[in-house]
Amino acid sequence: MKKTILGTTAAAALAAGFVYAQTWTGELVIVSWGGAYSASQQNAYHDPFMAMHPGVRIINDESSAEAVARLRAMDEAGNITWDIVDVVAADAIRLCDEGLAMVIDHDEWLEPAPDGTPASVDFGESLVSECFIPQIIYSTTFGYRTDVAAWEGRTPDGLCAVFDLENFPGMRSLERRPINNLEWALICDGVAVEDIYDVLETEEGVNQALAKLDTIRDSVIWWSAGAETPQRLADGEVVIGSTYNGRLFSVIEEQNQPVAMLWDYQVFDLDGWIIPAGVDESKLPLIREYIRFATDTQRLADQAQFISYGPARASSAPLVATHATLGIEMAPHMPTDPANNATAFFFNYEWWADNRDDLDARFNAWLAQ
């Protein structure tokens, strides 16, 4: 089928006089993370795709945080109700290993780069699983209030301010899972970054990380959705908290709240699509058409107009320009910008895929104490 390339938004394309034949019809249930991230996908992917195909309706589900458990339950019940699911790389690896995500040929499914470079080359090392279709490079990092009177003019200048209740008193917001929290705890307990996962391989290492978290536990509000920390910061409910860098960009730049970024030891990660194994086969042609569109070079660059995540394709990076409404250059707000990533480290996808279930159980037991 001949493809017509749409501009950055459906409204802009339609205003320019483009008319698209109703080549596809049907309904797609697309699962993602909600908040500013789902809004960026709506603007860059969903709306343009539906403008191209007026017979298609996309239903947003914001259950990605529970994707592994929900897909396991759906598989056991023999009733897959999701069509496309947005997950982090480690979860994609787990789902692939368990046979819950479809194996795909990236060069068959995905559009080549504009110069003809195959998708597998253009995405490069971000293809961490044969089931995973990358979208973005993002980071989990911290934001903090810039107007905390009790700090007496002090400004957090590093990760370990999170664990410093004496100089930076107030409530923290941390994610209700072991990932990142254990790594950050060990770093602030003196463990070198290159040794983190070796230390976490041991019972003593996990105990060390949890003991460090114990030092601030009474000052922590736990979050499950990425939008929670930005809202808590904006409301003044917490003074410092972790979340995805794009969510912090939104509260700082778009909402103009008195919040600043703390990039120290941000954790790089990948996010992208998987197709559930057992999805309705009659929907696969439409699913493939959507995925091919939503992961082409222009679309991934378009998403960066709405949120500060780096596109996973090499060919998309040069096309990242200014914010769609603010007009500010987006490159300096990306986690991959040299000014932001001096101490950044990459999340170990394989290690967490192998150890996540055990450490989830251990972490939840610790929370329940």
Sine and cosine of phi, psi and omega as CSV:
sin_phi,cos_phi,sin_psi,cos_psi,sin_omega,cos_omega
0.00,0.00,0.74,-0.68,0.03,-1.00
-0.94,0.34,0.71,-0.70,-0.04,-1.00
-0.98,-0.21,0.60,-0.80,0.11,-0.99
-0.93,-0.36,0.77,-0.64,-0.05,-1.00
-1.00,0.08,0.78,-0.62,0.00,-1.00
-1.00,-0.07,0.40,-0.92,0.05,-1.00
-0.96,0.27,-0.32,-0.95,-0.15,-0.99
-0.95,0.31,-0.48,0.88,0.04,-1.00
-0.67,-0.74,0.38,-0.93,0.01,-1.00
-0.88,0.47,-0.68,0.73,-0.05,-1.00
-0.87,0.49,-0.69,0.72,-0.01,-1.00
-0.90,0.44,-0.65,0.76,-0.02,-1.00
-0.92,0.40,-0.70,0.72,-0.04,-1.00
-0.93,0.37,-0.59,0.81,0.04,-1.00
-0.90,0.44,-0.51,0.86,0.00,-1.00
-0.98,0.22,-0.06,1.00,0.09,-1.00
0.99,-0.10,0.20,0.98,0.03,-1.00
-0.95,0.32,0.65,-0.76,0.08,-1.00
-0.78,-0.62,0.74,-0.67,-0.07,-1.00
-0.88,-0.47,0.69,-0.72,0.06,-1.00
-0.93,0.36,0.49,-0.87,0.03,-1.00
-0.99,0.15,0.98,0.19,-0.11,-0.99
-1.00,0.09,-0.35,0.94,0.00,-1.00
-0.73,-0.69,0.56,-0.83,0.12,-0.99
-0.72,-0.70,0.42,-0.91,0.04,-1.00
0.67,-0.74,-0.07,-1.00,-0.08,-1.00
-0.81,-0.59,0.73,-0.69,0.06,-1.00
-0.88,-0.48,0.80,-0.60,0.13,-0.99
-0.99,-0.11,0.93,-0.36,-0.06,-1.00
-0.93,-0.37,0.83,-0.55,-0.09,-1.00
-0.98,-0.18,0.77,-0.64,0.02,-1.00
-0.55,-0.83,-0.39,-0.92,-0.22,-0.98
-0.97,-0.24,-0.10,0.99,0.00,-1.00
0.99,0.17,-0.08,-1.00,0.10,-1.00
0.85,0.53,-0.56,-0.83,-0.06,-1.00
-0.89,0.45,-0.50,0.87,-0.03,-1.00
-0.94,0.33,-0.74,0.67,0.06,-1.00
-0.88,0.47,-0.57,0.82,0.05,-1.00
-0.89,0.45,-0.62,0.78,0.02,-1.00
-0.91,0.41,-0.60,0.80,0.06,-1.00
-0.94,0.35,-0.62,0.78,0.03,-1.00
-0.86,0.51,-0.71,0.70,-0.03,-1.00
-0.94,0.33,-0.67,0.74,-0.12,-0.99
-1.00,0.05,-0.50,0.87,-0.13,-0.99
-0.88,-0.47,-0.87,0.49,-0.20,-0.98
-0.89,0.45,-0.80,0.60,-0.05,-1.00
-0.88,0.47,-0.72,0.69,0.04,-1.00
-0.88,0.47,-0.61,0.79,-0.01,-1.00
-0.92,0.40,-0.68,0.74,0.01,-1.00
-0.94,0.35,-0.49,0.87,0.08,-1.00
-0.92,0.38,-0.59,0.80,0.07,-1.00
-0.93,0.36,-0.55,0.84,-0.10,-0.99
-0.77,-0.64,0.99,0.12,-0.08,-1.00
-0.87,0.50,-0.30,0.95,0.02,-1.00
-0.99,0.10,0.01,1.00,-0.01,-1.00
-0.98,-0.19,0.69,-0.73,0.09,-1.00
-0.85,-0.52,0.81,-0.58,0.03,-1.00
-0.98,-0.21,0.81,-0.59,0.04,-1.00
-0.96,-0.27,0.84,-0.55,0.01,-1.00
-1.00,0.02,0.75,-0.66,0.11,-0.99
-0.85,-0.52,0.72,-0.69,-0.10,-0.99
-0.96,-0.27,0.69,0.73,-0.12,-0.99
-0.96,-0.27,0.33,0.94,-0.09,-1.00
-0.87,0.50,-0.52,0.86,0.01,-1.00
-0.88,0.47,-0.38,0.92,-0.02,-1.00
-0.93,-0.36,0.32,0.95,-0.19,-0.98
-0.87,0.50,-0.70,0.72,-0.07,-1.00
-0.90,0.44,-0.77,0.64,-0.01,-1.00
-0.89,0.46,-0.67,0.74,-0.03,-1.00
-0.92,0.39,-0.66,0.75,0.01,-1.00
-0.93,0.36,-0.57,0.82,0.09,-1.00
-0.88,0.48,-0.69,0.72,-0.01,-1.00
-0.92,0.38,-0.66,0.75,0.03,-1.00
-0.89,0.46,-0.66,0.75,-0.01,-1.00
-0.90,0.44,-0.68,0.74,-0.01,-1.00
-0.90,0.44,-0.58,0.81,0.00,-1.00
-0.99,0.13,-0.18,0.98,-0.04,-1.00
0.92,0.38,0.54,0.84,-0.07,-1.00
-0.64,-0.77,1.00,0.03,0.00,-1.00
-1.00,0.06,0.91,-0.42,-0.05,-1.00
-0.96,-0.28,-0.05,1.00,0.03,-1.00
-0.97,-0.24,0.52,-0.85,-0.01,-1.00
-0.96,-0.27,-0.66,0.76,-0.02,-1.00
-0.64,-0.77,0.71,-0.70,-0.09,-1.00
-0.77,-0.64,0.76,-0.65,0.04,-1.00
-1.00,0.00,0.85,-0.53,-0.03,-1.00
-0.64,-0.77,0.34,-0.94,0.14,-0.99
-0.97,0.26,0.29,-0.96,-0.13,-0.99
-0.87,0.49,-0.68,0.74,-0.04,-1.00
-0.89,0.45,-0.61,0.79,0.04,-1.00
-0.94,0.34,-0.57,0.82,0.08,-1.00
-0.88,0.47,-0.66,0.75,0.02,-1.00
-0.90,0.45,-0.71,0.71,0.03,-1.00
-0.87,0.49,-0.74,0.67,-0.03,-1.00
-0.90,0.43,-0.59,0.81,0.04,-1.00
-0.93,0.37,-0.71,0.70,0.00,-1.00
-0.87,0.49,-0.54,0.84,-0.03,-1.00
-1.00,0.03,0.02,1.00,-0.01,-1.00
0.96,0.27,0.34,0.94,-0.04,-1.00
-0.99,-0.13,-0.13,0.99,0.06,-1.00
-0.83,-0.56,0.58,-0.82,-0.03,-1.00
-0.95,0.31,0.66,-0.75,0.19,-0.98
-0.98,0.20,0.73,-0.69,0.01,-1.00
-0.79,-0.61,0.39,-0.92,0.16,-0.99
-1.00,-0.07,0.95,-0.32,-0.12,-0.99
-0.86,0.50,-0.61,0.79,-0.03,-1.00
-0.97,0.26,-0.36,0.93,0.10,-0.99
-0.99,0.12,-0.62,0.79,-0.09,-1.00
-0.99,0.16,-0.56,0.83,-0.24,-0.97
-0.94,-0.34,0.51,-0.86,0.01,-1.00
-0.93,0.38,0.67,-0.74,0.13,-0.99
-0.93,0.37,0.22,-0.98,0.11,-0.99
-0.91,0.42,0.33,-0.94,-0.01,-1.00
-0.82,0.57,-0.48,0.88,0.00,-1.00
-1.00,0.02,0.13,0.99,0.03,-1.00
1.00,-0.06,-0.07,1.00,0.04,-1.00
-0.86,0.51,0.79,-0.61,-0.01,-1.00
-0.85,0.53,0.52,-0.85,-0.01,-1.00
-0.83,0.56,-0.63,0.77,-0.04,-1.00
-0.88,0.48,-0.53,0.85,0.04,-1.00
-0.98,0.17,-0.66,0.75,-0.04,-1.00
-0.90,0.43,-0.63,0.78,0.05,-1.00
-0.98,0.18,-0.49,0.87,0.12,-0.99
0.84,0.54,-0.77,-0.63,-0.13,-0.99
-0.94,0.33,-0.16,0.99,0.03,-1.00
-0.96,0.28,-0.19,0.98,0.05,-1.00
-0.99,0.13,0.97,0.24,-0.13,-0.99
-1.00,0.09,-0.10,1.00,0.02,-1.00
-0.47,-0.88,0.51,-0.86,0.02,-1.00
-0.96,0.27,-0.05,1.00,0.07,-1.00
-0.96,-0.26,-0.11,0.99,-0.22,-0.98
-0.98,-0.20,0.73,-0.69,0.03,-1.00
-0.88,-0.47,0.99,-0.14,-0.15,-0.99
-0.92,0.39,0.52,-0.85,0.15,-0.99
-0.90,-0.44,-0.80,0.61,-0.20,-0.98
-0.69,-0.73,0.41,-0.91,0.30,-0.95
-0.97,-0.26,0.83,-0.56,-0.02,-1.00
-0.72,-0.69,0.04,-1.00,0.11,-0.99
-0.67,-0.74,0.42,-0.91,0.20,-0.98
-0.98,-0.20,0.81,-0.58,-0.07,-1.00
-0.51,-0.86,-0.22,-0.98,-0.10,-0.99
-0.89,-0.45,0.57,-0.83,0.23,-0.97
-0.88,-0.47,0.41,-0.91,0.01,-1.00
-0.59,-0.81,0.48,-0.88,0.07,-1.00
-0.93,0.37,0.62,-0.78,0.00,-1.00
-0.99,-0.15,0.08,1.00,-0.11,-0.99
-0.78,-0.62,0.57,0.82,-0.05,-1.00
-1.00,0.10,0.94,-0.34,-0.08,-1.00
-0.88,0.48,-0.60,0.80,-0.05,-1.00
-0.91,0.41,-0.27,0.96,0.00,-1.00
-0.99,0.13,-0.16,0.99,0.11,-0.99
0.79,0.61,0.71,0.71,0.07,-1.00
1.00,0.07,-0.11,0.99,0.02,-1.00
-0.96,0.28,0.55,-0.83,0.02,-1.00
-0.83,-0.56,0.77,-0.64,0.07,-1.00
-0.85,0.53,0.80,-0.60,-0.01,-1.00
-0.90,-0.44,0.16,0.99,0.02,-1.00
-0.20,-0.98,0.24,-0.97,-0.03,-1.00
-0.79,0.62,-0.67,0.75,-0.19,-0.98
-0.95,0.32,-0.09,1.00,0.18,-0.98
-0.88,0.48,-0.44,0.90,0.03,-1.00
-0.87,0.50,-0.55,0.83,-0.04,-1.00
-0.99,-0.10,0.07,1.00,-0.07,-1.00
-0.98,-0.22,1.00,0.04,-0.03,-1.00
-0.97,0.22,-0.33,0.94,-0.02,-1.00
-0.95,0.31,-0.76,0.66,-0.03,-1.00
-1.00,0.06,-0.41,0.91,-0.05,-1.00
-0.75,-0.66,0.91,0.41,-0.03,-1.00
-0.92,0.39,0.38,-0.92,0.05,-1.00
0.76,-0.65,0.16,-0.99,-0.03,-1.00
-0.98,0.22,0.60,-0.80,0.08,-1.00
-0.95,-0.30,0.34,-0.94,0.10,-1.00
-0.82,-0.57,0.90,-0.43,-0.01,-1.00
-0.81,-0.59,0.47,-0.88,-0.03,-1.00
-0.95,0.30,0.61,-0.79,-0.02,-1.00
-0.99,0.14,0.90,0.44,0.09,-1.00
-0.29,-0.96,0.35,-0.94,-0.06,-1.00
-0.96,0.28,-0.50,0.87,-0.06,-1.00
-0.83,0.56,0.70,-0.71,-0.02,-1.00
0.97,0.26,-0.73,0.69,-0.01,-1.00
-0.87,0.50,-0.67,0.74,0.00,-1.00
-0.93,0.37,-0.65,0.76,0.01,-1.00
-0.89,0.45,-0.74,0.67,-0.01,-1.00
-0.89,0.45,-0.63,0.78,0.01,-1.00
-0.88,0.47,-0.68,0.73,0.00,-1.00
-0.92,0.39,-0.66,0.75,0.04,-1.00
-0.84,0.54,-0.70,0.72,-0.04,-1.00
-0.99,0.15,0.02,1.00,0.15,-0.99
-0.95,-0.32,0.25,0.97,0.14,-0.99
0.99,-0.11,0.10,0.99,-0.01,-1.00
-1.00,0.09,0.73,-0.68,0.02,-1.00
-0.93,0.36,0.57,-0.82,-0.05,-1.00
-0.82,0.58,-0.68,0.74,-0.05,-1.00
-0.92,0.38,-0.23,0.97,-0.02,-1.00
-0.97,-0.23,-0.05,1.00,-0.16,-0.99
-0.82,0.57,-0.78,0.63,-0.13,-0.99
-0.97,0.26,-0.45,0.89,0.13,-0.99
-0.91,0.41,-0.66,0.75,0.01,-1.00
-0.92,0.40,-0.67,0.74,-0.01,-1.00
-0.94,0.34,-0.22,0.97,0.09,-1.00
-0.93,0.38,-0.31,0.95,-0.09,-1.00
-0.97,-0.25,0.46,-0.89,0.08,-1.00
-0.87,0.48,-0.63,0.78,0.00,-1.00
-0.90,0.44,-0.62,0.79,-0.01,-1.00
-0.92,0.40,-0.67,0.75,0.05,-1.00
-0.90,0.43,-0.67,0.74,0.04,-1.00
-0.87,0.49,-0.64,0.77,0.01,-1.00
-0.88,0.47,-0.70,0.71,-0.01,-1.00
-0.90,0.43,-0.70,0.71,-0.01,-1.00
-0.92,0.39,-0.56,0.83,0.04,-1.00
-0.90,0.43,-0.61,0.79,0.04,-1.00
-0.92,0.39,-0.66,0.75,0.05,-1.00
-0.90,0.43,-0.51,0.86,0.05,-1.00
-0.85,0.52,-0.48,0.88,-0.07,-1.00
-0.93,0.37,-0.33,0.94,0.03,-1.00
-0.85,-0.53,0.07,1.00,-0.15,-0.99
-0.81,0.59,-0.64,0.77,-0.03,-1.00
-0.95,0.32,-0.16,0.99,0.00,-1.00
-0.93,-0.37,0.36,0.93,-0.05,-1.00
-0.90,-0.43,0.72,-0.69,0.25,-0.97
-0.95,-0.30,0.79,-0.62,-0.11,-0.99
-1.00,-0.03,0.63,-0.77,0.01,-1.00
-0.88,-0.47,0.44,-0.90,0.07,-1.00
-0.88,-0.47,-0.48,0.87,0.01,-1.00
-0.94,-0.34,0.64,-0.77,-0.09,-1.00
-0.87,0.49,-0.38,0.92,-0.02,-1.00
-0.98,0.22,-0.22,0.97,-0.12,-0.99
-0.93,0.36,-0.73,0.68,-0.02,-1.00
-0.88,0.48,-0.74,0.67,0.04,-1.00
-0.83,0.55,-0.64,0.77,0.01,-1.00
-0.92,0.38,-0.66,0.75,0.02,-1.00
-0.91,0.42,-0.62,0.78,0.06,-1.00
-0.91,0.42,-0.70,0.71,0.00,-1.00
-0.88,0.47,-0.61,0.80,-0.01,-1.00
-0.99,0.16,-0.19,0.98,-0.07,-1.00
0.98,0.20,0.22,0.97,0.01,-1.00
-0.95,0.33,-0.51,0.86,0.08,-1.00
-0.77,-0.64,0.34,-0.94,0.00,-1.00
-0.97,-0.25,-0.32,0.95,0.01,-1.00
-0.43,-0.90,0.59,-0.81,-0.04,-1.00
-0.23,-0.97,0.42,-0.91,0.01,-1.00
-1.00,-0.07,0.53,-0.85,0.18,-0.98
-0.13,-0.99,-0.15,-0.99,-0.03,-1.00
-0.98,0.20,0.61,-0.79,-0.12,-0.99
-0.85,0.52,-0.54,0.84,0.01,-1.00
-0.92,0.39,-0.53,0.85,0.05,-1.00
-0.93,0.37,-0.60,0.80,0.04,-1.00
-0.94,0.34,-0.62,0.78,0.09,-1.00
-0.82,0.57,-0.68,0.73,-0.04,-1.00
-0.89,0.46,-0.72,0.69,-0.06,-1.00
-0.95,0.31,-0.50,0.87,-0.02,-1.00
-0.99,0.15,-0.81,0.58,-0.15,-0.99
-1.00,0.03,-0.65,0.76,-0.06,-1.00
-1.00,0.09,-0.60,0.80,-0.03,-1.00
-0.99,-0.13,-0.19,0.98,0.06,-1.00
0.83,0.55,0.67,0.74,0.03,-1.00
-1.00,0.08,0.39,-0.92,0.01,-1.00
-0.97,0.23,0.92,0.38,-0.07,-1.00
-0.75,-0.67,0.58,-0.81,0.04,-1.00
-0.77,-0.64,0.34,-0.94,0.00,-1.00
-1.00,0.05,0.59,-0.81,0.16,-0.99
-0.86,-0.51,0.99,-0.11,-0.14,-0.99
-0.99,0.16,-0.16,0.99,-0.12,-0.99
-0.86,0.52,0.81,-0.59,-0.01,-1.00
0.82,0.57,0.60,0.80,0.19,-0.98
-0.86,0.51,0.52,-0.85,-0.04,-1.00
-0.95,-0.30,0.92,-0.39,0.05,-1.00
-0.94,0.34,0.61,-0.80,0.06,-1.00
-0.48,-0.88,0.19,-0.98,0.04,-1.00
-0.90,-0.44,0.54,-0.84,0.06,-1.00
-0.71,-0.70,0.56,-0.83,-0.01,-1.00
-0.11,-0.99,-0.21,-0.98,-0.09,-1.00
-0.99,-0.12,0.49,-0.87,0.33,-0.94
-0.75,-0.66,0.40,-0.92,0.09,-1.00
-0.95,-0.30,0.85,-0.52,-0.03,-1.00
-0.87,0.50,0.72,-0.70,0.15,-0.99
-0.90,0.43,0.64,-0.77,-0.02,-1.00
1.00,0.04,0.11,0.99,0.05,-1.00
-0.89,0.45,0.47,-0.88,0.01,-1.00
-0.81,0.59,0.90,-0.44,-0.08,-1.00
-0.88,0.48,-0.48,0.88,0.01,-1.00
-0.92,0.40,-0.34,0.94,0.01,-1.00
-1.00,0.01,-0.21,0.98,-0.12,-0.99
-0.85,0.53,-0.67,0.75,0.03,-1.00
-0.85,0.53,-0.67,0.75,0.03,-1.00
-0.93,0.36,-0.65,0.76,0.04,-1.00
-0.86,0.51,-0.71,0.71,-0.01,-1.00
-0.90,0.43,-0.63,0.78,0.01,-1.00
-0.90,0.44,-0.67,0.74,0.03,-1.00
-0.90,0.44,-0.75,0.66,-0.04,-1.00
-0.87,0.50,-0.67,0.74,0.00,-1.00
-0.88,0.47,-0.67,0.74,0.03,-1.00
-0.92,0.39,-0.77,0.64,-0.17,-0.99
-0.95,0.31,-0.21,0.98,-0.02,-1.00
-0.89,-0.45,0.24,0.97,0.04,-1.00
-0.97,0.25,0.16,-0.99,-0.12,-0.99
-0.84,0.54,-0.72,0.70,-0.06,-1.00
-0.94,0.35,-0.65,0.76,-0.05,-1.00
-0.90,0.44,-0.66,0.75,0.01,-1.00
-0.92,0.40,-0.57,0.82,0.10,-1.00
-0.93,0.37,-0.61,0.79,0.02,-1.00
-0.87,0.49,-0.62,0.78,-0.03,-1.00
-0.87,0.49,-0.55,0.83,-0.02,-1.00
-0.94,0.35,-0.13,0.99,0.14,-0.99
-0.97,0.23,-0.28,0.96,-0.12,-0.99
-0.91,-0.41,-0.27,0.96,-0.02,-1.00
-0.38,-0.92,0.51,-0.86,-0.18,-0.98
-1.00,0.01,0.86,0.51,0.11,-0.99
-0.91,-0.42,0.65,-0.76,-0.02,-1.00
-0.98,0.21,0.72,-0.70,0.03,-1.00
-0.92,0.40,0.57,-0.82,-0.08,-1.00
-0.98,0.20,-0.28,0.96,0.02,-1.00
-1.00,0.02,0.69,-0.72,0.05,-1.00
-0.89,0.46,-0.60,0.80,-0.06,-1.00
-0.95,0.31,-0.26,0.96,0.00,-1.00
-0.99,0.14,-0.50,0.86,-0.13,-0.99
-0.82,0.57,-0.71,0.70,-0.01,-1.00
-0.91,0.41,-0.27,0.96,-0.04,-1.00
-1.00,-0.01,-0.12,0.99,0.03,-1.00
-0.93,0.36,0.82,-0.57,-0.10,-1.00
-0.81,-0.58,-0.91,-0.42,-0.09,-1.00
-0.96,-0.28,0.32,-0.95,0.06,-1.00
-0.89,0.45,0.63,-0.78,-0.13,-0.99
-0.87,0.49,-0.54,0.84,-0.04,-1.00
-0.90,-0.44,-0.54,0.84,-0.04,-1.00
-0.99,0.16,-0.44,0.90,-0.01,-1.00
0.97,0.23,0.11,0.99,-0.01,-1.00
-1.00,0.09,0.48,-0.88,0.06,-1.00
-0.91,0.42,0.73,-0.68,-0.07,-1.00
-1.00,0.04,-0.44,0.90,-0.09,-1.00
-0.80,0.60,-0.70,0.71,-0.01,-1.00
-0.91,0.41,-0.23,0.97,-0.01,-1.00
-0.99,-0.15,0.03,1.00,0.00,-1.00
-0.99,0.14,0.59,-0.81,0.02,-1.00
-0.89,0.46,-0.40,0.92,-0.03,-1.00
-1.00,0.09,-0.09,1.00,0.03,-1.00
-0.88,0.47,0.72,-0.70,-0.06,-1.00
-0.80,0.60,-0.53,0.85,-0.01,-1.00
-0.94,0.33,-0.28,0.96,-0.08,-1.00
-0.96,-0.28,-0.28,0.96,-0.22,-0.97
-0.91,-0.42,0.43,0.90,-0.03,-1.00
-0.86,0.51,-0.58,0.82,-0.03,-1.00
-0.91,-0.42,0.18,0.98,-0.04,-1.00
-0.90,0.44,0.51,-0.86,0.12,-0.99
-0.68,-0.73,0.45,-0.89,-0.05,-1.00
-1.00,0.06,0.76,-0.65,0.17,-0.99
-0.82,0.57,0.69,-0.72,-0.01,-1.00
-1.00,0.00,1.00,-0.07,-0.11,-0.99
-0.86,0.51,-0.75,0.66,-0.08,-1.00
-0.90,0.44,-0.67,0.74,-0.03,-1.00
-0.88,0.47,-0.72,0.70,-0.02,-1.00
-0.95,0.33,-0.54,0.84,0.07,-1.00
-0.87,0.48,-0.59,0.81,-0.01,-1.00
-0.98,0.21,-0.48,0.88,-0.18,-0.98
-0.90,-0.43,-0.04,1.00,-0.16,-0.99
-0.88,0.48,-0.73,0.68,-0.07,-1.00
-0.88,0.48,-0.69,0.72,0.00,-1.00
-0.90,0.43,-0.70,0.72,-0.05,-1.00
-0.97,0.24,-0.47,0.88,0.15,-0.99
-0.86,0.51,-0.71,0.70,-0.01,-1.00
-0.90,0.44,-0.67,0.74,-0.01,-1.00
-0.91,0.41,-0.68,0.73,-0.02,-1.00
-0.91,0.40,-0.68,0.73,0.00,-1.00
-0.91,0.41,-0.57,0.82,0.07,-1.00
-0.90,0.43,-0.65,0.76,0.04,-1.00
-0.89,0.45,-0.68,0.73,0.01,-1.00
-0.88,0.48,-0.57,0.82,-0.08,-1.00
-0.98,0.19,-0.18,0.98,-0.05,-1.00
-0.92,0.39,0.00,0.00,0.00,0.00
